[in-house]
Amino acid sequence: MERRLRIFPTPDALRVGSGLAVMGAMEDAVRTRGAAYVALAGGGTPAGTYGWLADRVTFPWPSAHLFFGDERCVPRDSSESNQRMLRSMLLEKLPSAGPNVYPVDTALPPEEAAARYEAVVRDVVPAGAGGVPVFDLVLLGLGADGHTASLFPATAAVAERTRLVAAGAAPVEPSRRVTMTLPLINAARKVMFLVSGEGKAAAVRSVIEGPPGDYPAQLVAPAGGAHWYLDAAAASLLQERNRP
Protein backbone atom coordinates (compact mmCIF):
# COMPACT_ATOMS: atom_id res chain seq x y z
CA MET A 1 0.00 0.00 0.00
CA GLU A 2 1.33 3.42 -0.90
CA ARG A 3 1.62 5.73 2.09
CA ARG A 4 2.23 9.44 1.88
CA LEU A 5 3.64 10.99 5.05
CA ARG A 6 3.69 14.57 6.22
CA ILE A 7 5.37 15.27 9.53
CA PHE A 8 4.80 18.53 11.43
CA PRO A 9 7.02 19.83 14.23
CA THR A 10 4.26 20.43 16.78
CA PRO A 11 0.64 19.45 17.43
CA ASP A 12 -0.42 23.00 16.56
CA ALA A 13 1.39 22.82 13.22
CA LEU A 14 -0.32 19.48 12.58
CA ARG A 15 -3.68 21.05 13.36
CA VAL A 16 -3.11 23.78 10.79
CA GLY A 17 -1.56 21.49 8.16
CA SER A 18 -4.29 18.88 8.42
CA GLY A 19 -6.95 21.58 8.45
CA LEU A 20 -5.60 23.05 5.23
CA ALA A 21 -5.61 19.59 3.63
CA VAL A 22 -9.17 18.83 4.74
CA MET A 23 -10.42 22.20 3.54
CA GLY A 24 -8.60 21.75 0.23
CA ALA A 25 -10.21 18.37 -0.36
CA MET A 26 -13.64 19.76 0.48
CA GLU A 27 -13.23 22.81 -1.73
CA ASP A 28 -12.09 20.63 -4.61
CA ALA A 29 -15.11 18.35 -4.19
CA VAL A 30 -17.55 21.26 -4.15
CA ARG A 31 -15.86 22.88 -7.14
CA THR A 32 -15.80 19.73 -9.28
CA ARG A 33 -18.86 17.78 -8.10
CA GLY A 34 -21.07 20.32 -6.34
CA ALA A 35 -20.85 18.80 -2.84
CA ALA A 36 -18.35 17.37 -0.36
CA TYR A 37 -19.00 14.03 1.35
CA VAL A 38 -16.77 13.50 4.37
CA ALA A 39 -16.52 10.78 7.02
CA LEU A 40 -15.13 12.14 10.27
CA ALA A 41 -12.96 10.59 12.96
CA GLY A 42 -13.25 10.97 16.71
CA GLY A 43 -10.39 11.63 19.08
CA GLY A 44 -8.32 14.53 20.31
CA THR A 45 -6.20 15.06 17.19
CA PRO A 46 -9.12 15.32 14.75
CA ALA A 47 -10.88 17.58 17.27
CA GLY A 48 -8.07 20.09 16.84
CA THR A 49 -8.52 19.95 13.09
CA TYR A 50 -12.25 20.60 13.44
CA GLY A 51 -11.49 23.56 15.65
CA TRP A 52 -9.34 25.02 12.88
CA LEU A 53 -12.11 24.40 10.34
CA ALA A 54 -14.59 26.31 12.51
CA ASP A 55 -12.89 29.57 11.52
CA ARG A 56 -13.46 28.91 7.82
CA VAL A 57 -16.86 30.63 7.78
CA THR A 58 -16.63 31.57 4.08
CA PHE A 59 -16.70 27.91 3.01
CA PRO A 60 -20.11 26.94 1.55
CA TRP A 61 -20.96 24.71 4.50
CA PRO A 62 -24.44 23.75 3.22
CA SER A 63 -22.61 21.90 0.42
CA ALA A 64 -20.85 19.68 2.97
CA HIS A 65 -22.30 16.34 4.06
CA LEU A 66 -20.64 15.10 7.26
CA PHE A 67 -20.83 11.50 8.44
CA PHE A 68 -19.13 9.62 11.28
CA GLY A 69 -16.60 6.92 10.50
CA ASP A 70 -17.45 5.35 13.83
CA GLU A 71 -19.44 6.10 16.93
CA ARG A 72 -19.65 4.81 20.48
CA CYS A 73 -23.08 3.57 21.53
CA VAL A 74 -23.57 6.21 24.22
CA PRO A 75 -26.09 9.03 24.66
CA ARG A 76 -25.53 11.89 22.24
CA ASP A 77 -24.60 14.24 25.10
CA SER A 78 -22.05 11.85 26.63
CA SER A 79 -18.45 13.01 26.84
CA GLU A 80 -17.62 9.81 24.90
CA SER A 81 -19.81 10.81 21.93
CA ASN A 82 -18.18 11.81 18.66
CA GLN A 83 -21.36 13.69 17.80
CA ARG A 84 -21.02 15.84 20.90
CA MET A 85 -17.36 16.53 20.13
CA LEU A 86 -18.21 17.68 16.60
CA ARG A 87 -20.93 19.96 17.90
CA SER A 88 -18.64 21.64 20.41
CA MET A 89 -15.58 21.93 18.17
CA LEU A 90 -17.23 22.84 14.86
CA LEU A 91 -20.99 22.98 14.46
CA GLU A 92 -21.80 25.40 17.29
CA LYS A 93 -19.17 27.83 15.99
CA LEU A 94 -20.45 28.00 12.41
CA PRO A 95 -23.12 30.30 10.96
CA SER A 96 -26.70 29.08 11.15
CA ALA A 97 -26.49 27.68 7.62
CA GLY A 98 -24.08 24.90 8.51
CA PRO A 99 -23.24 21.52 7.01
CA ASN A 100 -25.57 18.58 6.62
CA VAL A 101 -24.74 16.18 9.48
CA TYR A 102 -25.75 12.52 9.64
CA PRO A 103 -25.40 11.12 13.18
CA VAL A 104 -25.58 7.48 14.17
CA ASP A 105 -28.72 6.63 16.14
CA THR A 106 -27.02 5.38 19.27
CA ALA A 107 -30.34 4.71 21.00
CA LEU A 108 -30.67 1.59 18.84
CA PRO A 109 -28.89 -1.73 19.37
CA PRO A 110 -25.54 -1.65 17.52
CA GLU A 111 -26.53 -4.08 14.73
CA GLU A 112 -29.72 -2.15 13.98
CA ALA A 113 -27.95 1.21 14.21
CA ALA A 114 -25.30 -0.03 11.77
CA ALA A 115 -27.88 -1.28 9.27
CA ARG A 116 -29.78 2.00 9.39
CA TYR A 117 -26.61 4.04 9.06
CA GLU A 118 -25.52 2.04 6.03
CA ALA A 119 -28.92 2.77 4.46
CA VAL A 120 -28.39 6.49 5.07
CA VAL A 121 -24.91 6.37 3.54
CA ARG A 122 -26.20 4.55 0.48
CA ASP A 123 -29.08 7.00 0.11
CA VAL A 124 -27.01 10.19 0.42
CA VAL A 125 -23.48 9.51 -0.86
CA PRO A 126 -23.10 9.00 -4.63
CA ALA A 127 -21.98 5.51 -5.57
CA GLY A 128 -18.98 4.60 -7.67
CA ALA A 129 -18.71 2.08 -10.48
CA GLY A 130 -18.95 -0.89 -8.11
CA GLY A 131 -22.05 0.42 -6.39
CA VAL A 132 -20.20 1.40 -3.21
CA PRO A 133 -20.72 5.01 -2.04
CA VAL A 134 -17.61 7.11 -2.61
CA PHE A 135 -16.68 9.64 0.06
CA ASP A 136 -14.53 12.55 -1.05
CA LEU A 137 -12.59 12.29 2.20
CA VAL A 138 -12.36 9.84 5.10
CA LEU A 139 -10.54 10.94 8.25
CA LEU A 140 -9.08 8.30 10.53
CA GLY A 141 -7.22 8.14 13.82
CA LEU A 142 -4.96 5.41 15.13
CA GLY A 143 -5.09 3.50 18.41
CA ALA A 144 -2.11 2.17 20.32
CA ASP A 145 -3.19 -1.35 19.30
CA GLY A 146 -3.24 -0.45 15.59
CA HIS A 147 -7.01 -0.05 15.35
CA THR A 148 -8.64 2.64 13.30
CA ALA A 149 -12.27 3.81 13.31
CA SER A 150 -13.76 1.05 15.51
CA LEU A 151 -11.97 -1.71 13.61
CA PHE A 152 -10.15 -3.47 16.43
CA PRO A 153 -7.69 -6.36 16.05
CA ALA A 154 -9.25 -9.84 15.81
CA THR A 155 -12.85 -8.60 15.69
CA ALA A 156 -15.56 -9.46 13.19
CA ALA A 157 -15.84 -5.90 11.88
CA VAL A 158 -12.28 -6.05 10.52
CA ALA A 159 -13.13 -9.11 8.41
CA GLU A 160 -16.43 -7.71 7.14
CA ARG A 161 -16.44 -7.45 3.33
CA THR A 162 -20.17 -7.27 2.54
CA ARG A 163 -21.68 -4.72 4.90
CA LEU A 164 -20.46 -1.14 4.65
CA VAL A 165 -21.30 -0.30 8.26
CA ALA A 166 -21.13 -2.87 11.05
CA ALA A 167 -21.37 -3.24 14.80
CA GLY A 168 -17.92 -3.01 16.36
CA ALA A 169 -16.57 -4.35 19.64
CA ALA A 170 -13.87 -2.47 21.54
CA PRO A 171 -11.68 -4.04 24.25
CA VAL A 172 -12.36 -1.01 26.45
CA GLU A 173 -15.51 0.76 27.56
CA PRO A 174 -17.69 1.86 25.95
CA SER A 175 -17.28 -1.41 24.07
CA ARG A 176 -20.39 -1.21 21.88
CA ARG A 177 -19.61 0.65 18.67
CA VAL A 178 -20.84 1.29 15.13
CA THR A 179 -18.15 1.54 12.47
CA MET A 180 -17.64 1.96 8.77
CA THR A 181 -15.93 -1.09 7.32
CA LEU A 182 -12.92 -1.46 5.05
CA PRO A 183 -14.88 -1.75 1.76
CA LEU A 184 -16.44 1.66 2.39
CA ILE A 185 -13.29 3.31 3.71
CA ASN A 186 -11.15 2.00 0.86
CA ALA A 187 -13.60 3.27 -1.77
CA ALA A 188 -12.94 6.90 -0.76
CA ARG A 189 -11.19 9.35 -3.03
CA LYS A 190 -8.87 10.38 -0.22
CA VAL A 191 -8.10 8.89 3.20
CA MET A 192 -6.17 10.81 5.86
CA PHE A 193 -4.78 9.48 9.13
CA LEU A 194 -4.38 12.18 11.79
CA VAL A 195 -2.04 11.08 14.60
CA SER A 196 -0.19 12.98 17.30
CA GLY A 197 1.70 12.32 20.49
CA GLU A 198 4.54 10.15 21.73
CA GLY A 199 2.01 7.61 22.97
CA LYS A 200 1.13 6.75 19.38
CA ALA A 201 4.73 6.50 18.12
CA ALA A 202 5.05 2.72 18.59
CA ALA A 203 1.74 2.12 16.80
CA VAL A 204 2.76 4.40 13.91
CA ARG A 205 6.04 2.50 13.53
CA SER A 206 4.31 -0.90 13.69
CA VAL A 207 1.66 0.01 11.13
CA ILE A 208 4.00 1.72 8.67
CA GLU A 209 7.12 -0.41 9.07
CA GLY A 210 5.80 -3.71 10.45
CA PRO A 211 4.80 -6.88 8.58
CA PRO A 212 1.66 -6.25 6.50
CA GLY A 213 -1.67 -7.41 7.82
CA ASP A 214 -0.87 -7.43 11.54
CA TYR A 215 -2.96 -4.35 12.35
CA PRO A 216 -6.38 -3.14 11.12
CA ALA A 217 -4.92 0.22 10.06
CA GLN A 218 -2.63 -1.60 7.62
CA LEU A 219 -5.71 -2.81 5.75
CA VAL A 220 -6.70 0.73 4.83
CA ALA A 221 -5.67 0.71 1.18
CA PRO A 222 -7.61 3.17 -1.00
CA ALA A 223 -6.69 3.47 -4.67
CA GLY A 224 -4.98 6.81 -4.05
CA GLY A 225 -2.98 5.54 -1.09
CA ALA A 226 -3.31 6.57 2.54
CA HIS A 227 -2.15 10.03 3.60
CA TRP A 228 -0.55 10.21 7.06
CA TYR A 229 -0.46 13.53 8.91
CA LEU A 230 1.78 13.18 11.98
CA ASP A 231 3.41 15.43 14.50
CA ALA A 232 7.10 14.91 15.29
CA ALA A 233 6.34 12.97 18.47
CA ALA A 234 4.10 10.45 16.69
CA ALA A 235 6.73 10.02 13.96
CA SER A 236 9.68 9.81 16.34
CA LEU A 237 10.26 6.04 16.01
CA LEU A 238 10.11 5.87 12.22
CA GLN A 239 13.31 5.00 10.39
CA GLU A 240 14.88 7.86 8.47
CA ARG A 241 14.23 6.13 5.14
CA ASN A 242 10.48 6.30 5.82
CA ARG A 243 10.47 10.00 6.59
CA PRO A 244 9.56 12.49 3.87
DRENGU-17155 format. One record per residue: x negated, y, z negated of N, C-alpha, C in turn; residue in three letters; chain; residue number from 0. Coordinates in pm, whole numbers. Each point is the difference from the previous one (the first is absolute). Example, Ala and Ser with C-alpha at 12.3 -4.5 7.8 and 13.67 -1.06 7.14 Angstrom:
! DRENGU-17155
> -1319	-569	-780	89	119	0	-90	120	0	ALA	A	0
> 35	105	72	-82	119	-6	77	109	-73	SER	A	1
***
This chain:
! DRENGU-17155
> -83	-119	0	83	119	0	-87	124	0	MET	A	0
> 28	93	87	-74	125	3	42	87	-117	GLU	A	1
> -98	54	-71	27	90	-111	-73	132	26	ARG	A	2
> 70	107	-22	-58	132	17	-3	66	-136	ARG	A	3
> -120	36	-47	-18	53	-134	-32	148	3	LEU	A	4
> 65	73	-92	-38	137	-28	-20	11	-150	ARG	A	5
> -114	50	-40	-34	9	-141	-13	148	-38	ILE	A	6
> 69	39	-107	1	139	-45	-72	11	-134	PHE	A	7
> -66	110	-26	-84	9	-120	76	-1	-131	PRO	A	8
> 123	49	-1	77	12	-123	145	-40	24	THR	A	9
> 74	-31	-106	143	-27	17	76	116	63	PRO	A	10
> -38	123	-34	68	116	58	-26	9	150	ASP	A	11
> -124	-27	41	-31	0	143	77	-111	71	ALA	A	12
> 15	-115	-65	79	-108	58	146	41	15	LEU	A	13
> 52	69	-99	138	47	6	22	90	122	ARG	A	14
> -92	91	22	13	92	113	-21	-75	132	VAL	A	15
> -105	-82	7	-29	-72	124	111	-95	39	GLY	A	16
> 53	-74	-97	109	-92	32	127	77	34	SER	A	17
> 22	112	-69	117	81	32	-4	53	142	GLY	A	18
> -117	46	42	-14	48	138	28	-112	100	LEU	A	19
> -48	-121	-31	21	-113	91	147	-39	6	ALA	A	20
> 66	-3	-115	143	-34	-2	80	105	77	VAL	A	21
> -27	127	-26	72	105	69	-26	-5	150	MET	A	22
> -125	-29	39	-31	-11	142	77	-111	68	GLY	A	23
> 10	-114	-66	74	-113	57	148	33	12	ALA	A	24
> 54	69	-100	141	37	4	28	105	107	MET	A	25
> -87	97	11	18	103	103	-8	-60	139	GLU	A	26
> -94	-93	19	-12	-65	130	125	-81	33	ASP	A	27
> 56	-68	-98	121	-79	23	117	89	37	ALA	A	28
> 16	111	-71	111	91	30	-19	62	137	VAL	A	29
> -123	36	33	-27	64	129	23	-96	116	ARG	A	30
> -36	-125	-15	7	-94	113	128	-82	4	THR	A	31
> 60	-25	-121	118	-88	-1	120	62	-70	ARG	A	32
> -13	121	-51	114	71	-55	27	-25	-148	GLY	A	33
> -69	-96	-61	20	-31	-141	-122	-74	-52	ALA	A	34
> -17	2	-133	-111	-71	-63	57	-99	-99	ALA	A	35
> -38	-127	16	46	-108	-88	-119	-47	-82	TYR	A	36
> 10	16	-131	-114	-22	-89	42	-90	-115	VAL	A	37
> -84	-99	-31	17	-83	-119	-102	44	-104	ALA	A	38
> 46	33	-118	-83	59	-103	-48	-103	-101	LEU	A	39
> -113	31	-62	-56	-83	-106	24	66	-134	ALA	A	40
> 4	-81	-106	1	53	-135	-142	12	-53	GLY	A	41
> -12	45	-123	-132	9	-61	-52	142	-11	GLY	A	42
> -102	17	-84	-53	131	-28	-68	67	118	GLY	A	43
> -74	-75	81	-70	61	113	97	51	105	THR	A	44
> 96	-80	46	99	55	93	79	117	-59	PRO	A	45
> 25	-2	-131	72	111	-62	-72	132	23	ALA	A	46
> -133	-1	-8	-76	120	28	16	47	143	GLY	A	47
> 7	-95	91	22	34	141	137	63	19	THR	A	48
> 102	-54	-66	134	56	12	5	141	-59	TYR	A	49
> -75	21	-106	-6	134	-56	-57	101	99	GLY	A	50
> -101	-43	75	-57	88	103	103	25	109	TRP	A	51
> 75	-102	40	99	15	105	112	96	-42	LEU	A	52
> 26	10	-128	110	85	-47	-19	146	37	ALA	A	53
> -124	41	23	-27	139	39	18	24	149	ASP	A	54
> 26	-105	77	13	15	144	146	29	35	ARG	A	55
> 51	112	-43	143	31	12	40	33	144	VAL	A	56
> -98	29	87	35	32	139	18	-125	85	THR	A	57
> -35	-117	-52	24	-124	74	150	-22	14	PHE	A	58
> 47	-50	115	144	-25	17	45	-124	-78	PRO	A	59
> 12	15	-130	28	-114	-87	126	-77	36	TRP	A	60
> 106	62	53	116	-81	39	-30	-101	111	PRO	A	61
> -114	14	66	-39	-98	103	-77	-118	-59	SER	A	62
> -25	3	-130	-74	-107	-66	96	-99	-65	ALA	A	63
> -30	-128	17	79	-107	-61	-95	-78	-91	HIS	A	64
> 22	9	-131	-93	-55	-98	58	-124	-65	LEU	A	65
> -76	-109	7	37	-127	-60	-104	-35	-107	PHE	A	66
> 25	-108	-73	-91	-45	-104	-56	-136	38	PHE	A	67
> -134	-8	7	-63	-126	33	25	-107	-103	GLY	A	68
> 19	42	-125	41	-92	-105	63	80	-112	ASP	A	69
> 72	-69	-84	64	64	-114	13	-99	-115	GLU	A	70
> -15	50	-120	23	-80	-120	150	-1	-29	ARG	A	71
> 50	-112	-46	143	-11	-30	27	57	-139	CYS	A	72
> -1	132	-6	23	75	-124	100	110	31	VAL	A	73
> 62	59	-101	90	113	26	-71	112	74	PRO	A	74
> 75	72	81	-60	102	87	-66	113	-78	ARG	A	75
> 35	18	-126	-62	104	-82	-111	-54	-90	ASP	A	76
> -35	-126	16	-109	-59	-79	-134	59	42	SER	A	77
> -91	10	-95	-135	47	32	-72	-96	93	SER	A	78
> 50	-124	13	-61	-100	88	54	9	143	GLU	A	79
> 96	85	24	69	6	130	-78	82	102	SER	A	80
> -23	-57	116	-62	75	109	92	111	50	ASN	A	81
> 130	-25	-6	96	102	42	-11	124	-89	GLN	A	82
> -10	-22	-129	-13	113	-92	-130	76	27	ARG	A	83
> -108	-72	22	-128	65	28	10	87	125	MET	A	84
> 63	-51	106	12	79	122	84	124	-24	LEU	A	85
> 106	-13	-77	82	117	-29	-81	108	-70	ARG	A	86
> -76	-40	-102	-72	100	-79	-118	61	74	SER	A	87
> -68	-79	83	-120	47	67	29	71	132	MET	A	88
> 112	-34	66	24	54	133	140	57	17	LEU	A	89
> 102	-81	-19	134	38	42	52	123	-75	LEU	A	90
> -23	6	-130	52	113	-78	-73	131	29	GLU	A	91
> -112	-7	71	-78	119	30	25	52	142	LYS	A	92
> 78	-74	78	25	39	138	125	85	11	LEU	A	93
> 16	73	113	126	72	21	118	-96	0	PRO	A	94
> 119	56	-9	121	-82	-10	15	-96	117	SER	A	95
> -43	43	118	7	-87	118	-124	-88	3	ALA	A	96
> -1	-104	-80	-116	-86	-12	8	-121	89	GLY	A	97
> -88	-97	-23	-4	-120	84	117	-94	-30	PRO	A	98
> 21	-92	91	95	-108	-22	-72	-108	-82	ASN	A	99
> 55	-37	-113	-66	-95	-91	90	-122	-17	VAL	A	100
> -62	-117	6	73	-127	-5	-52	-81	-119	TYR	A	101
> 64	14	-117	-47	-73	-118	48	-144	0	PRO	A	102
> -72	-83	-72	42	-137	-27	105	3	-110	VAL	A	103
> 105	-79	16	104	-9	-103	-48	-96	-109	ASP	A	104
> -62	55	-100	-60	-84	-104	101	-50	-102	THR	A	105
> 127	38	16	104	-55	-87	39	-141	43	ALA	A	106
> -38	-39	121	32	-132	52	-107	-102	-39	LEU	A	107
> 33	-128	1	-104	-102	-15	-102	14	112	PRO	A	108
> -128	-31	-26	-105	25	99	27	-59	139	PRO	A	109
> 47	-123	9	25	-61	131	105	78	77	GLU	A	110
> 108	39	-70	106	76	68	-49	140	38	GLU	A	111
> -74	63	-91	-54	133	30	-91	-5	121	ALA	A	112
> -83	-105	9	-91	-14	114	77	-18	130	ALA	A	113
> 102	-84	-1	79	-23	121	68	128	46	ALA	A	114
> 55	74	-94	67	126	36	-100	103	51	ARG	A	115
> -118	2	-62	-99	99	44	-51	-34	140	TYR	A	116
> -18	-127	28	-40	-39	135	106	44	101	GLU	A	117
> 128	-14	-34	106	43	90	-7	150	26	ALA	A	118
> -32	77	-104	-14	145	17	-118	32	91	VAL	A	119
> -112	-65	-22	-118	21	84	32	-31	146	VAL	A	120
> 64	-113	23	33	-38	137	98	98	64	ARG	A	121
> 89	55	-80	101	92	53	-58	137	33	ASP	A	122
> -100	44	-76	-49	138	12	-127	10	83	VAL	A	123
> -94	-91	-18	-132	13	63	2	-66	138	VAL	A	124
> -41	73	104	1	-58	135	-88	-124	9	PRO	A	125
> 48	-99	72	-72	-126	13	-98	4	116	ALA	A	126
> -105	-80	-13	-97	-15	107	39	-112	94	GLY	A	127
> -94	-39	84	28	-101	103	42	-133	-59	ALA	A	128
> -52	-36	-116	34	-128	-62	123	5	-87	GLY	A	129
> 68	113	-3	119	13	-82	-25	40	-143	GLY	A	130
> -126	17	-40	-34	41	-135	-5	153	-6	VAL	A	131
> 65	61	-98	-8	147	-13	-145	46	-11	PRO	A	132
> -29	113	63	-137	51	5	-7	133	-76	VAL	A	133
> -63	-3	-116	-23	123	-75	-115	77	66	PHE	A	134
> 11	132	-3	-111	82	48	-118	-6	-95	ASP	A	135
> 30	-19	-129	-106	-1	-101	45	-85	-118	LEU	A	136
> -88	-86	-47	20	-74	-125	-114	34	-93	VAL	A	137
> 32	47	-119	-100	29	-103	-5	-115	-99	LEU	A	138
> -121	-38	-38	-20	-111	-91	-101	37	-109	LEU	A	139
> 15	-60	-116	-100	7	-104	-71	-134	-9	GLY	A	140
> -81	-15	-101	-74	-124	-21	-11	-29	-148	LEU	A	141
> 38	-122	-41	-14	-40	-139	-135	-64	-27	GLY	A	142
> -36	-9	-126	-127	-60	-38	-9	-147	39	ALA	A	143
> 115	-64	21	2	-141	42	11	-15	152	ASP	A	144
> -13	110	73	7	-5	146	140	4	55	GLY	A	145
> 100	27	-85	137	9	54	22	136	62	HIS	A	146
> 99	7	87	42	126	56	151	-5	16	THR	A	147
> 67	118	0	145	4	-17	31	-88	-122	ALA	A	148
> 99	-89	9	19	-99	-107	-25	-139	57	SER	A	149
> -107	-9	78	-47	-128	55	-116	-47	-88	LEU	A	150
> 33	-85	-97	-99	-44	-97	-58	-136	40	PHE	A	151
> -125	-26	-39	-63	-127	37	86	-121	-41	PRO	A	152
> 4	-98	92	66	-129	-27	148	13	-31	ALA	A	153
> 67	99	59	145	12	-16	68	-20	134	THR	A	154
> 129	-33	-6	74	-33	122	9	118	96	ALA	A	155
> 5	121	-53	14	117	88	-118	15	95	ALA	A	156
> -119	-41	-45	-119	11	86	13	-92	121	VAL	A	157
> 60	-115	-18	12	-99	108	122	22	87	ALA	A	158
> 84	97	-35	124	21	75	-30	52	141	GLU	A	159
> 54	-67	101	-23	41	139	130	22	77	ARG	A	160
> 114	-22	-64	129	18	66	71	125	-49	THR	A	161
> 14	12	-131	66	118	-56	-97	119	1	ARG	A	162
> 55	117	21	-80	122	3	-9	66	-137	LEU	A	163
> 94	-28	-86	-1	46	-138	36	-119	-87	VAL	A	164
> -74	-20	-108	21	-118	-84	-8	37	-147	ALA	A	165
> 51	-89	-84	-19	15	-144	-145	-35	-33	ALA	A	166
> -62	82	-83	-138	-24	-40	-7	-32	-148	GLY	A	167
> -107	-65	-39	-21	-37	-141	-138	47	-42	ALA	A	168
> -5	89	-98	-127	52	-50	-42	-76	-124	ALA	A	169
> -130	-13	-25	-47	-68	-122	10	87	-124	PRO	A	170
> 42	124	16	16	92	-112	140	58	5	VAL	A	171
> 44	55	-111	131	64	-5	-8	142	56	GLU	A	172
> 107	44	68	119	-76	37	-31	-97	114	PRO	A	173
> 31	-127	-21	-41	-103	95	91	-10	121	SER	A	174
> 125	42	-14	95	-12	112	-19	117	96	ARG	A	175
> -28	-33	126	-31	102	99	76	-26	130	ARG	A	176
> 4	102	84	43	-12	140	-113	55	84	VAL	A	177
> -38	-71	104	-118	41	78	18	-23	149	THR	A	178
> -54	91	79	-15	-26	142	-102	-111	18	MET	A	179
> 18	-81	103	-87	-113	24	-100	31	111	THR	A	180
> -94	-92	19	-107	24	97	50	19	143	LEU	A	181
> 101	-74	48	45	26	138	46	143	22	PRO	A	182
> 65	60	-99	45	138	14	-116	97	-14	LEU	A	183
> -84	-21	-99	-115	89	-19	-92	-1	122	ILE	A	184
> -27	-118	53	-95	-12	110	56	49	133	ASN	A	185
> 130	24	8	59	54	122	-13	151	10	ALA	A	186
> -47	66	-107	-6	146	-4	-103	56	97	ALA	A	187
> 25	121	43	-97	68	87	-128	34	-76	ARG	A	188
> 13	35	-125	-117	34	-80	23	-47	-143	LYS	A	189
> -103	-59	-61	3	-43	-138	-117	64	-73	VAL	A	190
> 27	62	-114	-103	66	-79	-1	-55	-141	MET	A	191
> -117	-45	-46	-21	-33	-140	-52	125	-71	PHE	A	192
> 57	33	-114	-45	112	-81	-47	-55	-134	LEU	A	193
> -131	10	-28	-56	-65	-119	-100	93	-66	VAL	A	194
> 10	12	-132	-95	85	-72	-35	-64	-133	SER	A	195
> -115	37	-52	-39	-39	-134	-96	-116	-6	GLY	A	196
> -89	5	-98	-99	-106	-20	65	-134	-30	GLU	A	197
> 118	4	-61	70	-124	-33	45	-79	121	GLY	A	198
> 4	63	115	39	-70	123	-120	-38	86	LYS	A	199
> -122	34	-44	-118	-21	84	-23	-148	31	ALA	A	200
> 14	-86	-100	-23	-144	22	102	-56	98	ALA	A	201
> 126	44	-11	103	-48	92	-27	49	142	ALA	A	202
> -41	125	14	-34	54	133	-112	-83	62	VAL	A	203
> -105	-27	-77	-111	-80	53	48	-140	39	ARG	A	204
> 79	-63	-83	46	-137	28	86	-5	126	SER	A	205
> 89	96	14	90	0	116	-75	31	129	VAL	A	206
> -91	97	-6	-68	43	123	-119	-89	34	ILE	A	207
> -71	-48	-101	-122	-76	27	12	-150	-31	GLU	A	208
> 106	-41	-67	14	-139	-40	47	-90	112	GLY	A	209
> 3	-132	-25	50	-95	100	143	34	38	PRO	A	210
> 36	-8	128	135	37	42	105	-94	-56	PRO	A	211
> 115	58	-34	113	-80	-42	11	-25	-148	GLY	A	212
> -95	47	-81	4	-24	-143	95	93	-74	ASP	A	213
> 33	114	60	81	101	-67	112	47	93	TYR	A	214
> 120	27	-55	110	47	85	-36	121	85	PRO	A	215
> -76	94	-56	-34	121	77	-80	-32	125	ALA	A	216
> -72	-112	0	-77	-38	119	91	-44	115	GLN	A	217
> 124	-31	-30	93	-46	102	72	115	69	LEU	A	218
> -27	120	-44	54	119	67	-85	23	124	VAL	A	219
> 59	-27	117	-77	2	124	84	57	114	ALA	A	220
> 34	128	-6	76	61	110	-85	9	126	PRO	A	221
> 65	17	113	-72	4	128	-105	111	2	ALA	A	222
> 29	111	-65	-95	112	1	-103	-7	-110	GLY	A	223
> -3	-109	-76	-94	-11	-110	51	72	-123	GLY	A	224
> -56	-33	-114	38	64	-126	-95	116	-29	ALA	A	225
> 57	111	-43	-78	119	-34	-12	9	-152	HIS	A	226
> -123	3	-50	-25	6	-144	-46	140	-38	TRP	A	227
> 73	61	-94	-36	131	-53	-39	-21	-147	TYR	A	228
> -128	18	-30	-57	-32	-130	-70	121	-59	LEU	A	229
> 0	9	-133	-93	95	-60	-133	-71	-26	ASP	A	230
> -101	76	-38	-135	-57	-15	-3	-109	-106	ALA	A	231
> 78	16	-106	1	-101	-106	56	-133	50	ALA	A	232
> 108	4	75	60	-123	53	-92	-67	102	ALA	A	233
> -81	78	68	-90	-54	103	-138	-33	-53	ALA	A	234
> -22	16	-130	-135	-4	-55	-69	-135	11	SER	A	235
> 73	-110	15	-62	-132	7	-14	-51	142	LEU	A	236
> 42	76	99	-13	-42	138	-146	5	44	LEU	A	237
> -40	-95	82	-134	3	57	-13	118	95	GLN	A	238
> -121	51	13	-23	117	84	46	-24	145	GLU	A	239
> -18	-121	48	37	-28	140	151	12	23	ARG	A	240
> 79	-6	-105	145	11	14	51	140	-26	ASN	A	241
> -92	91	-28	42	139	-23	-4	77	131	ARG	A	242
> 94	93	17	1	79	124	-118	97	5	PRO	A	243
***
